[in-house]
Amino acid sequence: MTEYLNKNDDNTQEHKMIEYTVQVDSHYTKWYINKKLHRENGPAVESTTGNKMWYLNGHRHRTDGPAVEWNNGDKSWYLNGYEVTEAAVMKPVKQLTIAEIEALLGHKIEVIAG
């Protein structure tokens, strides 16, 4: 499937072709976008033996579980192509501005060194 995107940048219109491909053989089903492994609603690679791998734009990536699930039950966790811990994916650190912290606490705070 091919799709065209209209992009408005500085009053110019740009057309980009996006090519979606699904490759199926006797061992794997693989989803691609512009020749890079990519799938947003499931694993981009599924093997007939039960292995599953999630990719976005050619990088192993998953924000709601392991990016690799092996058929033996082993799991690996990745964000943007980098292997990380399970906690980094399932319990990420939330970054807040001082204003957001003050809103949550209901009063002003002062940041001190140390």
Steps between C-alpha positions, in 0.01 A plus 500: 500500500626848419380816672573866436539758774447872455727706717471876535838653580558875450201523264638226277331171441710186503391159383673199649433146397472247780528137402348234725610142438414169667738217418388144570714189457508155655674626817398863558243769444666844492347848475696788343460871441736644238712182518547524879343255744204688646160428649302711746224259601692181562830325441680583174651152490311182584663161451318175441670371819333771712775762532374861482695823453369857510664768282438865418690656209754218493573504875388251762250697706198442721351718773241257643697179540811315384620578146610138457304199617677169437302180470678361810355783715811719509439871445713801406406864548592776253428869449608667175740218419672495839468207737360616835362347817141392545456780755610761246210396277231409749577759772658793317618804694265791441670832435323804647565871487508700824162649406351150459638391840358813663161431342504143634606614850270800505772742610826662388831318542859617515775300332817469709835344412589156618 
